[in-house]
Amino acid sequence: MSHDLDSYERKILALLQADASLSTAEISERVGLSPSPCWRRIDRLQKDGYITRRVALIDRRKVGLNAHIFAQVKLSELGRANLDDFTAAIRELPEVLECYVVMGVFDFILRVVTKDIEAYERLFFDKLSKLPGVQEINSTIALSEIKATTALPL
């Protein structure tokens, strides 16, 4: 069961978005609570689903993933009838970091990373274009990154 967030909980969430490795003691000090009530709030935020997981964010370039592509996918009428097959196939592609259903000319937008453009070309021809029901894919290559964040505006 969820509840409205108070100012302490908003501060806790903002701190965890910036650095999930902070200890409860560090968080409690920064938000002005003692450690026990702070821990209880963090625990409740997790149980209520506000905090879904804690991860380390990795610089994709440092691990050799230099190409960042946005692919818009349109399904055929037959493909739309079998959305489960398409979504299951997308979930199996590690290069696809995000996939959203969108309104408009296309049905999905994918955020994809690969080693380079040649690797994306292989992914495109060997996998993406062969996904169940795919009619059209429009790929846009990101040249540079102006802003990238995972922090929600609380």
C-alpha atoms as an extended CHARMM CRD file, in Angstrom:
* protein
*
       154  EXT
         1         1  MET       CA              0.0000000000        0.0000000000        0.0000000000  PROA      1               0.0000000000
         2         2  SER       CA              1.4770000000        3.3450000000       -1.0090000000  PROA      2               0.0000000000
         3         3  HSD       CA              1.1920000000        6.6410000000        0.7990000000  PROA      3               0.0000000000
         4         4  ASP       CA              1.9950000000       10.2800000000        0.1350000000  PROA      4               0.0000000000
         5         5  LEU       CA              5.6360000000       11.1220000000        0.5590000000  PROA      5               0.0000000000
         6         6  ASP       CA              6.6510000000       13.5710000000        3.2530000000  PROA      6               0.0000000000
         7         7  SER       CA              9.6540000000       15.8860000000        3.0100000000  PROA      7               0.0000000000
         8         8  TYR       CA             11.9710000000       13.3970000000        4.7550000000  PROA      8               0.0000000000
         9         9  GLU       CA             11.0600000000       10.6240000000        2.3520000000  PROA      9               0.0000000000
        10        10  ARG       CA             11.5520000000       12.8960000000       -0.6560000000  PROA      10              0.0000000000
        11        11  LYS       CA             14.9990000000       13.8320000000        0.6650000000  PROA      11              0.0000000000
        12        12  ILE       CA             15.8290000000       10.1690000000        1.2760000000  PROA      12              0.0000000000
        13        13  LEU       CA             14.8050000000        9.2440000000       -2.2600000000  PROA      13              0.0000000000
        14        14  ALA       CA             16.7710000000       12.1490000000       -3.7360000000  PROA      14              0.0000000000
        15        15  LEU       CA             19.8960000000       11.0890000000       -1.8150000000  PROA      15              0.0000000000
        16        16  LEU       CA             19.5430000000        7.4450000000       -2.8560000000  PROA      16              0.0000000000
        17        17  GLN       CA             19.0610000000        8.4630000000       -6.5060000000  PROA      17              0.0000000000
        18        18  ALA       CA             22.3220000000       10.3840000000       -6.3330000000  PROA      18              0.0000000000
        19        19  ASP       CA             24.2490000000        7.6850000000       -4.4500000000  PROA      19              0.0000000000
        20        20  ALA       CA             22.6510000000        4.3880000000       -3.4620000000  PROA      20              0.0000000000
        21        21  SER       CA             25.8030000000        3.3550000000       -1.6060000000  PROA      21              0.0000000000
        22        22  LEU       CA             25.1330000000        5.8160000000        1.2290000000  PROA      22              0.0000000000
        23        23  SER       CA             24.7190000000        4.1520000000        4.5910000000  PROA      23              0.0000000000
        24        24  THR       CA             21.6150000000        4.6620000000        6.6720000000  PROA      24              0.0000000000
        25        25  ALA       CA             23.7300000000        6.6950000000        9.1100000000  PROA      25              0.0000000000
        26        26  GLU       CA             24.8890000000        9.0200000000        6.3190000000  PROA      26              0.0000000000
        27        27  ILE       CA             21.3560000000        9.4230000000        5.0020000000  PROA      27              0.0000000000
        28        28  SER       CA             19.8950000000       10.0310000000        8.4570000000  PROA      28              0.0000000000
        29        29  GLU       CA             22.4920000000       12.7150000000        9.1430000000  PROA      29              0.0000000000
        30        30  ARG       CA             21.7910000000       14.4790000000        5.8380000000  PROA      30              0.0000000000
        31        31  VAL       CA             18.0060000000       14.4670000000        6.2110000000  PROA      31              0.0000000000
        32        32  GLY       CA             17.9530000000       15.2770000000        9.9390000000  PROA      32              0.0000000000
        33        33  LEU       CA             16.5790000000       12.0320000000       11.3610000000  PROA      33              0.0000000000
        34        34  SER       CA             18.0860000000        9.5520000000       13.7640000000  PROA      34              0.0000000000
        35        35  PRO       CA             19.2160000000        6.2710000000       12.1370000000  PROA      35              0.0000000000
        36        36  SER       CA             16.3390000000        4.0440000000       13.3450000000  PROA      36              0.0000000000
        37        37  PRO       CA             13.4510000000        6.1560000000       11.9800000000  PROA      37              0.0000000000
        38        38  CYS       CA             15.4590000000        6.7590000000        8.8250000000  PROA      38              0.0000000000
        39        39  TRP       CA             15.9850000000        3.0240000000        8.3320000000  PROA      39              0.0000000000
        40        40  ARG       CA             12.2490000000        2.3960000000        8.9080000000  PROA      40              0.0000000000
        41        41  ARG       CA             11.3790000000        4.9710000000        6.2430000000  PROA      41              0.0000000000
        42        42  ILE       CA             13.8330000000        3.4420000000        3.7630000000  PROA      42              0.0000000000
        43        43  ASP       CA             12.4390000000       -0.0080000000        4.5220000000  PROA      43              0.0000000000
        44        44  ARG       CA              8.8590000000        1.2440000000        3.9930000000  PROA      44              0.0000000000
        45        45  LEU       CA              9.8530000000        2.9750000000        0.7360000000  PROA      45              0.0000000000
        46        46  GLN       CA             11.2180000000       -0.3550000000       -0.4910000000  PROA      46              0.0000000000
        47        47  LYS       CA              8.2040000000       -2.3710000000        0.6600000000  PROA      47              0.0000000000
        48        48  ASP       CA              5.7990000000        0.1620000000       -0.9170000000  PROA      48              0.0000000000
        49        49  GLY       CA              7.6560000000       -0.0560000000       -4.2170000000  PROA      49              0.0000000000
        50        50  TYR       CA              9.1010000000        3.4580000000       -4.3460000000  PROA      50              0.0000000000
        51        51  ILE       CA             12.5930000000        1.9530000000       -4.3590000000  PROA      51              0.0000000000
        52        52  THR       CA             12.5390000000       -0.8780000000       -6.8660000000  PROA      52              0.0000000000
        53        53  ARG       CA             16.2440000000       -1.7710000000       -6.8320000000  PROA      53              0.0000000000
        54        54  ARG       CA             19.7220000000       -0.3820000000       -6.1900000000  PROA      54              0.0000000000
        55        55  VAL       CA             22.2860000000       -0.6380000000       -8.9760000000  PROA      55              0.0000000000
        56        56  ALA       CA             25.6780000000        0.6370000000      -10.0620000000  PROA      56              0.0000000000
        57        57  LEU       CA             25.5760000000        2.8420000000      -13.1470000000  PROA      57              0.0000000000
        58        58  ILE       CA             28.3700000000        1.9490000000      -15.5610000000  PROA      58              0.0000000000
        59        59  ASP       CA             29.9180000000        4.2310000000      -18.1780000000  PROA      59              0.0000000000
        60        60  ARG       CA             29.0290000000        2.4310000000      -21.4130000000  PROA      60              0.0000000000
        61        61  ARG       CA             32.0550000000        3.8500000000      -23.2560000000  PROA      61              0.0000000000
        62        62  LYS       CA             34.4810000000        2.5040000000      -20.6530000000  PROA      62              0.0000000000
        63        63  VAL       CA             33.1810000000       -1.0130000000      -21.3420000000  PROA      63              0.0000000000
        64        64  GLY       CA             33.3920000000       -0.5670000000      -25.1060000000  PROA      64              0.0000000000
        65        65  LEU       CA             29.7700000000        0.2390000000      -25.9290000000  PROA      65              0.0000000000
        66        66  ASN       CA             30.3770000000        3.3140000000      -28.0650000000  PROA      66              0.0000000000
        67        67  ALA       CA             27.2840000000        3.3370000000      -30.2830000000  PROA      67              0.0000000000
        68        68  HSD       CA             24.0350000000        4.6380000000      -28.8250000000  PROA      68              0.0000000000
        69        69  ILE       CA             21.0110000000        4.1720000000      -31.0580000000  PROA      69              0.0000000000
        70        70  PHE       CA             17.3210000000        4.9190000000      -30.8170000000  PROA      70              0.0000000000
        71        71  ALA       CA             15.2240000000        2.6200000000      -32.9750000000  PROA      71              0.0000000000
        72        72  GLN       CA             11.5860000000        3.2260000000      -33.7660000000  PROA      72              0.0000000000
        73        73  VAL       CA              9.7590000000        0.0040000000      -34.5850000000  PROA      73              0.0000000000
        74        74  LYS       CA              6.4790000000       -0.3910000000      -36.4230000000  PROA      74              0.0000000000
        75        75  LEU       CA              4.6850000000       -3.7160000000      -36.3630000000  PROA      75              0.0000000000
        76        76  SER       CA              2.5090000000       -5.1100000000      -39.1060000000  PROA      76              0.0000000000
        77        77  GLU       CA             -1.1780000000       -5.7080000000      -38.3950000000  PROA      77              0.0000000000
        78        78  LEU       CA             -0.3520000000       -9.3750000000      -37.8780000000  PROA      78              0.0000000000
        79        79  GLY       CA              2.5190000000       -8.4000000000      -35.5620000000  PROA      79              0.0000000000
        80        80  ARG       CA              0.1970000000       -6.2750000000      -33.4170000000  PROA      80              0.0000000000
        81        81  ALA       CA             -1.9590000000       -9.3430000000      -32.9280000000  PROA      81              0.0000000000
        82        82  ASN       CA              1.0750000000      -11.1260000000      -31.4250000000  PROA      82              0.0000000000
        83        83  LEU       CA              2.5450000000       -8.4380000000      -29.1800000000  PROA      83              0.0000000000
        84        84  ASP       CA              3.5620000000      -11.0170000000      -26.5910000000  PROA      84              0.0000000000
        85        85  ASP       CA              5.9530000000      -12.6710000000      -29.0690000000  PROA      85              0.0000000000
        86        86  PHE       CA              7.5620000000       -9.3340000000      -29.9450000000  PROA      86              0.0000000000
        87        87  THR       CA              7.9330000000       -8.1870000000      -26.3300000000  PROA      87              0.0000000000
        88        88  ALA       CA              9.3400000000      -11.5400000000      -25.2290000000  PROA      88              0.0000000000
        89        89  ALA       CA             11.9180000000      -11.3950000000      -28.0410000000  PROA      89              0.0000000000
        90        90  ILE       CA             12.9090000000       -7.8150000000      -27.1480000000  PROA      90              0.0000000000
        91        91  ARG       CA             13.4730000000       -8.7890000000      -23.5120000000  PROA      91              0.0000000000
        92        92  GLU       CA             16.0340000000      -11.3720000000      -24.6770000000  PROA      92              0.0000000000
        93        93  LEU       CA             18.2590000000       -8.8200000000      -26.4580000000  PROA      93              0.0000000000
        94        94  PRO       CA             20.8720000000       -7.4700000000      -24.0270000000  PROA      94              0.0000000000
        95        95  GLU       CA             21.7380000000       -4.6190000000      -26.4120000000  PROA      95              0.0000000000
        96        96  VAL       CA             18.2100000000       -3.2070000000      -25.9610000000  PROA      96              0.0000000000
        97        97  LEU       CA             18.3720000000       -1.2660000000      -22.7100000000  PROA      97              0.0000000000
        98        98  GLU       CA             14.8760000000        0.1830000000      -22.8570000000  PROA      98              0.0000000000
        99        99  CYS       CA             11.7340000000       -0.4390000000      -24.8610000000  PROA      99              0.0000000000
       100       100  TYR       CA              8.5990000000        1.6880000000      -24.7390000000  PROA      100             0.0000000000
       101       101  VAL       CA              5.2050000000        1.3930000000      -26.3910000000  PROA      101             0.0000000000
       102       102  VAL       CA              4.5220000000        4.7540000000      -28.0480000000  PROA      102             0.0000000000
       103       103  MET       CA              1.6530000000        6.4360000000      -29.8290000000  PROA      103             0.0000000000
       104       104  GLY       CA              2.0430000000        7.7160000000      -33.3510000000  PROA      104             0.0000000000
       105       105  VAL       CA              3.4530000000        6.3210000000      -36.5720000000  PROA      105             0.0000000000
       106       106  PHE       CA              5.6300000000        3.7850000000      -34.7550000000  PROA      106             0.0000000000
       107       107  ASP       CA              4.6180000000        1.3040000000      -32.0840000000  PROA      107             0.0000000000
       108       108  PHE       CA              7.8200000000        1.0840000000      -30.0130000000  PROA      108             0.0000000000
       109       109  ILE       CA             10.9580000000        3.0580000000      -29.3450000000  PROA      109             0.0000000000
       110       110  LEU       CA             14.0840000000        1.1810000000      -28.2930000000  PROA      110             0.0000000000
       111       111  ARG       CA             17.2650000000        2.4800000000      -26.6930000000  PROA      111             0.0000000000
       112       112  VAL       CA             20.1290000000        0.3250000000      -27.9160000000  PROA      112             0.0000000000
       113       113  VAL       CA             23.8670000000        0.2420000000      -27.2210000000  PROA      113             0.0000000000
       114       114  THR       CA             26.4810000000       -1.6670000000      -29.1990000000  PROA      114             0.0000000000
       115       115  LYS       CA             30.2480000000       -1.7250000000      -29.6170000000  PROA      115             0.0000000000
       116       116  ASP       CA             30.0850000000        0.3050000000      -32.8270000000  PROA      116             0.0000000000
       117       117  ILE       CA             27.8800000000        0.9930000000      -35.8380000000  PROA      117             0.0000000000
       118       118  GLU       CA             28.9780000000       -2.2400000000      -37.5020000000  PROA      118             0.0000000000
       119       119  ALA       CA             27.7950000000       -4.1750000000      -34.4440000000  PROA      119             0.0000000000
       120       120  TYR       CA             24.4640000000       -2.3540000000      -34.6350000000  PROA      120             0.0000000000
       121       121  GLU       CA             24.2090000000       -3.2200000000      -38.3150000000  PROA      121             0.0000000000
       122       122  ARG       CA             24.6400000000       -6.9060000000      -37.4480000000  PROA      122             0.0000000000
       123       123  LEU       CA             22.0690000000       -6.6220000000      -34.6510000000  PROA      123             0.0000000000
       124       124  PHE       CA             19.7030000000       -4.8550000000      -37.0420000000  PROA      124             0.0000000000
       125       125  PHE       CA             19.9170000000       -7.4110000000      -39.8390000000  PROA      125             0.0000000000
       126       126  ASP       CA             20.3940000000      -10.5730000000      -37.7670000000  PROA      126             0.0000000000
       127       127  LYS       CA             17.9470000000       -9.9030000000      -34.9430000000  PROA      127             0.0000000000
       128       128  LEU       CA             15.8750000000       -6.7000000000      -34.8820000000  PROA      128             0.0000000000
       129       129  SER       CA             14.5510000000       -6.9430000000      -38.4290000000  PROA      129             0.0000000000
       130       130  LYS       CA             13.6550000000      -10.6010000000      -37.8140000000  PROA      130             0.0000000000
       131       131  LEU       CA             11.6330000000       -9.9980000000      -34.6490000000  PROA      131             0.0000000000
       132       132  PRO       CA              8.0440000000      -11.2730000000      -34.7990000000  PROA      132             0.0000000000
       133       133  GLY       CA              5.7610000000       -8.8790000000      -36.6970000000  PROA      133             0.0000000000
       134       134  VAL       CA              8.3080000000       -6.1720000000      -37.4910000000  PROA      134             0.0000000000
       135       135  GLN       CA              7.2930000000       -4.1420000000      -40.5240000000  PROA      135             0.0000000000
       136       136  GLU       CA              9.6460000000       -1.1620000000      -40.2750000000  PROA      136             0.0000000000
       137       137  ILE       CA             12.5700000000        0.0920000000      -38.1960000000  PROA      137             0.0000000000
       138       138  ASN       CA             13.8070000000        3.6680000000      -38.2220000000  PROA      138             0.0000000000
       139       139  SER       CA             17.2020000000        4.0010000000      -36.5130000000  PROA      139             0.0000000000
       140       140  THR       CA             18.6860000000        7.2250000000      -35.1940000000  PROA      140             0.0000000000
       141       141  ILE       CA             22.2950000000        7.2820000000      -34.0210000000  PROA      141             0.0000000000
       142       142  ALA       CA             23.1070000000        9.5830000000      -31.1170000000  PROA      142             0.0000000000
       143       143  LEU       CA             26.2050000000       11.6310000000      -31.9120000000  PROA      143             0.0000000000
       144       144  SER       CA             26.7440000000       13.0800000000      -28.4560000000  PROA      144             0.0000000000
       145       145  GLU       CA             25.0690000000       13.0750000000      -25.0690000000  PROA      145             0.0000000000
       146       146  ILE       CA             23.7690000000       16.3730000000      -23.7520000000  PROA      146             0.0000000000
       147       147  LYS       CA             21.9900000000       15.0550000000      -20.6670000000  PROA      147             0.0000000000
       148       148  ALA       CA             21.5890000000       11.5930000000      -19.2260000000  PROA      148             0.0000000000
       149       149  THR       CA             20.2050000000       10.9550000000      -15.7870000000  PROA      149             0.0000000000
       150       150  THR       CA             18.3240000000        8.3150000000      -13.8880000000  PROA      150             0.0000000000
       151       151  ALA       CA             17.2190000000       10.7550000000      -11.1570000000  PROA      151             0.0000000000
       152       152  LEU       CA             13.5230000000       11.5980000000      -11.0920000000  PROA      152             0.0000000000
       153       153  PRO       CA             12.5900000000       15.2220000000      -10.3490000000  PROA      153             0.0000000000
       154       154  LEU       CA             11.2640000000       14.8700000000       -6.8130000000  PROA      154             0.0000000000
